[in-house]
Amino acid sequence: MACGQSLVTTLEAIRMVVTGSTYREVEDKLDIAPSTISGIMDRREQYLSVSKNG
């Protein structure tokens, strides 16, 4: 997971960005740094694959 974030939090960050939230809005709601959100989005297919298979 990204910097110790739970899979649930990581998936919520992905959902928020995909549905139109800004990185700042995600940061405010989930307390995740924008640089971490960027990394999550870069690897989102991996996270989504794990959530479907896990």
C-alpha positions as CSV (number, residue, x, y, z in Angstrom):
1,M,0.0,0.0,0.0
2,A,1.0,3.6,-0.5
3,C,2.9,4.8,2.6
4,G,1.1,2.5,5.0
5,Q,-2.4,3.4,3.8
6,S,-5.0,0.6,4.0
7,L,-6.3,-0.8,0.8
8,V,-9.8,0.6,1.6
9,T,-8.3,4.1,1.9
10,T,-6.3,3.7,-1.3
11,L,-9.3,2.5,-3.2
12,E,-11.3,5.4,-1.8
13,A,-8.7,7.8,-3.0
14,I,-8.8,6.3,-6.5
15,R,-12.6,6.5,-6.5
16,M,-12.6,10.1,-5.5
17,V,-10.1,11.2,-8.2
18,V,-11.9,9.1,-10.9
19,T,-15.2,10.7,-10.0
20,G,-13.8,14.3,-10.2
21,S,-12.3,15.2,-6.8
22,T,-9.1,17.2,-6.8
23,Y,-6.0,15.9,-5.1
24,R,-6.5,18.6,-2.6
25,E,-10.0,17.4,-1.8
26,V,-8.7,13.8,-1.4
27,E,-5.9,15.1,0.8
28,D,-8.4,17.0,3.0
29,K,-10.8,14.1,3.4
30,L,-8.3,11.1,3.6
31,D,-5.2,12.8,5.0
32,I,-3.0,11.6,2.1
33,A,-0.3,13.9,0.6
34,P,-0.8,14.9,-3.0
35,S,2.4,13.2,-4.0
36,T,1.1,9.9,-2.5
37,I,-2.1,10.3,-4.4
38,S,-0.2,10.8,-7.6
39,G,1.7,7.5,-6.9
40,I,-1.6,5.8,-6.2
41,M,-3.0,7.0,-9.5
42,D,0.1,5.9,-11.3
43,R,-0.4,2.3,-9.9
44,R,-4.2,2.3,-9.8
45,E,-4.5,-0.7,-12.1
46,Q,-2.4,-2.8,-9.7
47,Y,-4.5,-1.7,-6.7
48,L,-7.7,-2.4,-8.5
49,S,-6.4,-5.8,-9.6
50,V,-5.5,-6.7,-6.0
51,S,-8.9,-5.6,-4.7
52,K,-10.7,-7.9,-7.3
53,N,-8.4,-10.9,-6.6
54,G,-7.9,-10.4,-2.8
